[in-house]
Amino acid sequence: MERRLVWINLYGIPIELWSDACFRQITTTMGKFVGMDDATKDLTRTNRARILIKASLVTSVKYSNIIRINGHL
C-alpha cells in the first residue's frame, strides 16, 4: 500500500503526557507515527502538538476523537 506523509495537529493533550509513546498511541488509527515538529518537542508551543504521520494514500485523514486520560475526558 502506498503511503504519504501528513502533518496533523492534536489539541487538548496535557503537557505531562507529551511524549513519543503517547503520540504513537493517539495516532495509531490515523497512520504510523513518524515524529513531531521542534516546537512540540521543545514545548515552545503548548496549545497544540504538531505530529507527522505516514498515512495511506487512498484514505482521508479526517479525525476528531475525544480520548480518556486517567479516567477523565
C-alpha positions as CSV (number, residue, x, y, z in Angstrom):
1,M,0.0,0.0,0.0
2,E,1.3,3.4,-0.9
3,R,1.8,5.9,1.9
4,R,2.2,9.7,2.2
5,L,3.5,12.0,5.0
6,V,0.8,14.1,6.7
7,W,1.2,16.7,9.5
8,I,-1.7,16.6,12.0
9,N,-2.5,18.9,14.9
10,L,-3.5,17.5,18.3
11,Y,-5.3,19.8,20.7
12,G,-6.0,19.4,24.4
13,I,-3.3,17.0,25.3
14,P,-2.0,17.7,28.8
15,I,1.7,18.7,28.7
16,E,2.7,15.9,31.1
17,L,1.6,13.4,28.5
18,W,3.6,14.9,25.6
19,S,5.9,12.0,24.6
20,D,6.6,9.8,21.6
21,A,4.7,6.9,23.3
22,C,1.5,9.0,23.9
23,F,1.5,10.5,20.4
24,R,2.1,7.0,18.9
25,Q,-0.9,5.6,20.8
26,I,-3.1,8.6,19.8
27,T,-2.2,8.4,16.1
28,T,-2.4,4.6,15.6
29,T,-5.8,4.8,13.9
30,M,-4.6,7.5,11.6
31,G,-1.3,6.1,10.4
32,K,2.2,5.4,11.6
33,F,3.8,7.9,13.9
34,V,7.0,9.5,12.3
35,G,7.8,12.3,14.6
36,M,6.9,15.8,15.9
37,D,8.0,19.3,15.0
38,D,10.6,21.2,17.0
39,A,8.1,23.4,18.8
40,T,6.2,20.4,20.0
41,K,9.4,18.5,21.0
42,D,10.8,21.6,22.8
43,L,7.5,22.6,24.4
44,T,7.8,26.1,22.9
45,R,4.2,26.0,21.6
46,T,1.9,24.2,24.0
47,N,-1.6,25.0,22.6
48,R,-1.2,22.1,20.1
49,A,1.1,19.3,19.2
50,R,2.1,19.0,15.5
51,I,2.7,15.4,14.6
52,L,4.0,13.8,11.4
53,I,2.4,10.5,10.4
54,K,2.7,8.2,7.5
55,A,-0.9,7.6,6.2
56,S,-2.5,5.7,3.4
57,L,-2.6,7.5,0.0
58,V,-6.2,6.4,-0.5
59,T,-7.7,7.1,2.9
60,S,-8.6,10.6,4.1
61,V,-7.0,11.7,7.4
62,K,-10.0,13.4,9.0
63,Y,-10.4,12.5,12.6
64,S,-12.0,14.1,15.6
65,N,-11.7,12.0,18.7
66,I,-12.4,12.5,22.4
67,I,-10.0,10.5,24.4
68,R,-10.0,9.5,28.1
69,I,-6.8,10.2,30.0
70,N,-6.5,8.8,33.6
71,G,-10.3,8.4,33.7
72,H,-11.1,12.0,32.5
73,L,-12.3,13.2,29.1
